[in-house]
Amino acid sequence: MRENFWLRKVKHLSSFQVILFGFLGVILLGALLLMLPVSSSAGTVTPFSDAVFTSTSAVCVTGLVVRDTARCWSLFGKFVIITLIQIGGLGVVTIAVTLTMFSGRRISLMQRSVLQESISASQVGGIVRLTQFILKVTFSIELIGAAVMCPVFCRDFGPVKGAGYALFHSVSAFCNAGFDLMGVREPFSSVTAYRANPVINLTLMCLIIIGGIGFLVWQDLVRNGLHFHRYRLQTKVAVTASAVLIFAPAVWFFFAEFAGLPVGERFWASLFQSVTARTAGFNTENLDALSDSGKMLMIVLMLIGGSPGSTAGGMKTTTVVLLLASAAAAFTSRKDTILFRRRVEDGIVRRASAILTMYLELFLLSAMIISRVEGIPLQTCMFETASALGTVGLTLGITTKLGWISRAILIVLMFFGRVGGLTIIYAALGMHPHLAEYPHEDMMVG
């Protein structure tokens, strides 16, 4: 009787509510596992506040940490963290549907609908085949990335530990999580020891880009190869925007931020920081040494993030490009928003505007509160809140020093950034069409 009651409850949940509660459930389960003495390298119980922060950061593929991953967690704890990263990167719903497929059970229409929302697919049809494609590509790329990095890590840490490190960092990079195990050399050092290593730099960057460009983009690229004109509009926008957001900031970093480095190191440092800033959380240079302009550029990149339906967070590249196109339409007195000779519906433009508004309000308000509570300069707090909201994981070194109020704010931002603002609002309020039409009246703006 009780089982039927809960089944009825679940059936009445919307797709957005299933996604929301799915992420919350995995975060809570991860926190409870990390609290166990077996998860700690010291063999002691981890405080709930530290465990839930780490679990949220892992599931939301962020990378902000209050405890050094390499030193403070046991082998079991690290396994829990990388598992949470994989679940968070693929999406809770994707994992649940995968388990259903492996069990031989039929995928229900509700599950297909939830999966469609989870991976930002345009239609329900073919959603199971798309899921199978995502899983194959994900695990194949993660294994390839691990294999490429394995010789370097095996040389530095031995064959067994090196292989484990290669797999951990490959999964973390592909899922755009930014968790690392380099604390064995220096706590919270990320991958700065490999700042001039082309194998590690190039492999991590490729994994980050592939993971952050979007599942639907992969499918389009595989299906149409290099024939750009055949791509869907989303693919064209994601690929073009990603290229611009990688190379333009890299040029700035090369000439304005890392001019004191040798040319070879400067090239890798500039390109790596440009790639990682949008969602990944690894760093090969001391970010605190950046100028105010350099930090502000990274804040903008972190807020933009990756592309829809990917392992990345942020407002998404398509949102920013769409708003720029809408502004261009207003400047040229055009009625419609046009991208690559395609008209975009006004409703989608309104959603993009709503996303931008939510992100800016949360980002600025949270930074102001943390700055006031902690007595830290506002730009430093803006860097931290942009990193949490964009699920990036980069920090200027203040995460471990924050009090419980500030940590709670970062937890909320990480959750908001991974699940999505509109998903949370639709889950809370529902999607109710308003049929009433009110009287029209003009208003001046600008």
N, C-alpha and C positions, 0 to 999 in steps of 0.2 A: 504493500500500500504506500509506504513512504517512498519507495523507489519510483513508483508511478507518479507521485507528487512532484519529485524533482525532475523527472522526464518532462512533465507538462510545463514546469517552470522554464526549463531550458528551451523548449520549443517555442515559447512566447518571447524569447530574447531576440532582439534585432541582430543583424550581422555586426553592427558597430559595437553592440553590447558584448557579443561573444568575443570579439577581438580585444576589447578593453579588459574584460574579466579574465581572459586567457593570459594576457601579459601580467596582470596583477597576481594571478595564481602561481605562475612560474617564478616571479620575483620573490614571493613569500616562501615558496618551497626551497628556492635557492638560498635564501637567507637562513632558513632553519638548518639546512645542510651545512652551511658555512659556520654556523654557531657551534657545531659538534667539535669536541676536542680532537677528533681524528682529522679534521680539516686544517687545524692549526699546526704550524711547525713546532710550537712550544708544547703542544698536547694539552692546551687549556681551552676553556669555553670562550669563544669570541663574543664580545658585547653585541647585542642586537643592532645597535646603531651602526657599527662598523660593518656587520654582516649584510644588513639591508642596503646600505650604500653600495657595497661591492656588488651585491646581487643585481641591484637596479642598473648599475653601470655596465655590468656584463650583458644582461638581457637586452638593455637598450643600446648595446654596442657603442658605448661611449668611451670608456677608458680612463675616466677620472677615478683616482683611488685614494683612500685614506691610509692604506697599508701597502707596503711594497710587495708586489705579487710574488717575487722570487724568494724573498726572505721570510715572509710572515705566514705563507700558506704551505701546507704539506703537499705531498704528491696527490693525495686524494682531493685536497682543497683546490689544487690547480686543475685537476680533472673536472671538478664541479664547475669551475669558472669557464673553462674552454667549452664545456657542454652547454652552459648557459649562453655563451657567445654564439655558438652554432645555432641554437634554438632561436635566439633573438635575431640573428642575421637572416635566417630563412623565414622567420615568422612563426609564431606559435601555431597558427592555424595550418600552415603548410606542413609542419611536423605532425600535427594531429591527423590530418588527412593522409599523410604518408603511412603512419602506423595503421590506419584503417585499411589502406590498400594492401599492406603486407599481411594483414590478418585475413584477407580474402573477402572482407565484407563489402557491400555495395556502398558507393559514395552517394549520400542523399542529396536532394536538390538544395536543402538548406546549407549543407556543407559546401556545396559548389558555390552557392551565393556568398557565403562568408569568405571563401577562398578568393573569389573574385574581388571583393573589397580589400582583402589582405594584401594582394599583390598588384592592385590597381589595374586589373585586366578590364578590357572594354566590354566583354561579354562573357556569359556563363559557358557557352558552347566551346568545347575543346579545352576546358579548364584543367581536367585531369591529365590530358596529354601534355599540357604546358607545365604542370607540376612535375611530371616525370622528367621532362626536358631540363627543368631547373635543377632537380636533384642530381642528374647525371653530369651537367656542366659544373655545378658547384663542387662536387666531390672530386671530379677529374682535375679541375684547376687547382684546388687546394693540394692535391697530391703532387701535381707537377711543380707547384711552387715550393713545396717541402723538399722535393727531390733536388731542385736547383740549389736551394740554400744549404742542403744537408752537408756537402763537402766542407763548406766554410765553418759551420757550427761543429761538425765532427772534429775538425782540426783544432778548434779552440776549446771544446768541452769534452772530447772523447766520443767514441762511436754511439753509445747508447743514449747518453744525455744529449749529444748533438742532434741525433735523429729526432728525439722528443722535442727539442727546442725548435727545430726546423718545422715540424708539423704544427706546434703551438703557434708560432709566429705567422705561418702561412694561413691558418684558419683565422687568426686575429686580424690579419691584414685584409684578407678577402671579405670578411664580415665588417670591415671598417671599424674595428673595435679599439685598436690601439693598446691593448694589454700586452705587456712584454715581460720577459724573464731575465733582463739584463741587470737587475738589481744585485745579482751575485757578484758583480764587479763593483758597482757603486749604486746605492739606493736611488730609485726614481731617476735613473740615468737614461731611460728609453734606449734608442739604438745609436747614441752619440759615438760609441766606440767604433762604429762602422761608417762614419761620415764620409770616408774616402773609398769605401769598398764598392766597386761598381756592381758586383753580383748581388749583394744584399740590397743596395739602393734600387737597382733596376727591377729586381724581382718584387720587392715590397710595393714599389710604385705601380707596376703592372697589376698586381693583385688588388690594390686599392682602387684603381681606375675601373677594372673589370667588375669588381663587386659593387661599385657605386654608380655604374651607368644604367642599370635597370634590367630586370629579367626580360621584359618585352623587347627591349633593344637588342639583347643577345639573339632572341628568336628572329628578329628582323634581319640582323646582320648575317646570321647563318643561312637564312632563306634567300636573301638577295645579294649576298657578297658585297662587292664594292660598287654596285649600281645605286648611287645615291638617289637618283630620281625615283627609284621604286620604293624607297623607305616610307614608312608611315610618318605623319607629321611629328609625332612625339619623338621618333628616332632621329629625325633630322635636327630637331631643336636640341635634344639631349647631346648628340654627338658634336654639333657645332658649338654649343655653349660650353661643353666640357673642354674642348680644345682651346677656346679663348681663355677660359678661366684657369687653365693650366699654364699656358705659355706667356700670357700677358703679365701676370704677377711674377712669374719666374724672371722675366726681363727686369722688372723693378727690383727684385731681391738681388739679382746679379750686379746691377750697377749702383744700387743705393744702400744695400744692407751688408753684403758680405765682401765688400771691396778689399778688405785686408787679407783675405785668404788667397792662396795660390789659385791660378786659373782653373785647374782641374777640380779642386775641392769646392771652389766657388760655384762651378757649374752644377755639381751634384747637390750642394747645399741649397742652391736657389730653386732647382727643379723639384727636389724632394719636399721642401717646405711649402711650395706652391700646391703640390699634389695632396699632401697630408692635411693641409689646413682646412679643406672642405669637408672632411668627415673622419679621417683615419686616426689621428691621435698620436702617431709616432713622431718623434723629432730627432734630427741628427745634429742640431745646433742648440746653443743656449738661447732660448727665446726671450729671456729677460734682457739680453743684450741688444735686442732690436730697438730701433728708434721708435718714437711715438707714432710716426707715419707707418712704419712697418707693422707695428702692433695693430693699428687701426685697419690696415689692409687685411690682416689675418682675421680680424673680427668680422669684416664684411664677408670674406670667403667662408668662414665657419657658419654664418647665418644663412648663406645661400645653400650650402650643402651639395648633395648629389642629385640624382634623378629619381623620378617616381618609380615605385615598384622595385627598389633596389635594397641593398643592405645599408644604405646611407641614410642620414637624417637631414635636417635643415629645411628651409622653405622649399627647396628643390629648384633646379636649373630652369625647368619649364615655367614655374611661377614667375621668376624674375624676367625671363625673356618675354613672356606673355604681357606682363605689366609694361615693359619697355615698348612693346609693339602697340599696346593700347595708348600709351603716351604719345607715340609717334603719330597714331591716327588722329588724336586730338590736336596735335600741333599742325597737322596738314588738313584739318577740317574734313577728314574722312569719317563716314558713318560707321564702318566696320573695322574690326581689328584683323589685320592680314598678316599671315606668316607663311613664307614660301608659297605664295599665290593660293593660299587657302584661308577661308574666312572662319574665324573662331566665334562660337556662340557667346552672346553677352553674359549668359549665366556662368560660364566658365571663367570669364574675366572677373565677374563679381566674386567668385570663390577665391581667385588669386588675390584680389584686393583684401578679402577678409583674412586670408592666411598672412599676408604681409602685415596687416594691422595687428593681428594677434601676436605675431612674433616680435614686432617692435615694442609693443606695450609690455609683454612679459620680459623681454630682454632688458629694457631700460628700467622698469620698475624693480625687478629683482636685483639689478646691479646697484640701484640707489639704496635699497633696503640693506643689502650686504655691506655696502660702503659705510652706511650710517651705523650699523650694529657693530662691525668689526674695526672701524676706524682705518680702513684701507683706501688708498686713492681710487677714484671712481673708474679710471680707465682700466686698472688692474681687475676690478670687479666686473667691468663690462667684458673683458677678455674671458673671465671665468664663466659668466652666465651665457655668453655666446657659445662657448665650448660645450656647456651642458645642454643648452637648447638645440644646438646643431648636432648633438651626439658625436662630438669630435674627440674630446679627451685631452686636448692640449691645455697646459696650465702654466702660469708664471710662478708656480711654487707655493700657492697659498692654500691649496685644497686641504692639506693635513693640518693647517693651523686654524681652520674655521670652527666656530661653535656650532651647537646643535641646530640653532635657528637657520643659519646659513646653509648647513648641510641638508636640512629638510627642504629648503628652497631649491637646491641643486637637484635633489631627488625628484621633485615635482617637474622641474625643467627637463631632466633627462627622459622621464616618462612621457611628458607632453611631446617632446621632440621625436621620440621613436614611434609612439602610437599615432600621433597626428592630432592637431588641434580640432579639425572638423570631425574626426572620428569620435573624440571625447565629447564634443558638443552634441553631435547626433545621438550618441549613446545615452546622454543625460536627458536631452530634450525631445528626441525623436525627430523624424522628418515629416512635418505636417504641411501640406500645400495650402496656401492662403488664396482662396478664390475671390475674396472681396476686392473690388477695384475702387480706389479712392479718387476724389477729385484731383485734377492736375493743377500744379502751380509751379512757375519757374522760380529759380533762386540763383543768385550770382555766386560764383566761386572764383578763387584766385585773385 
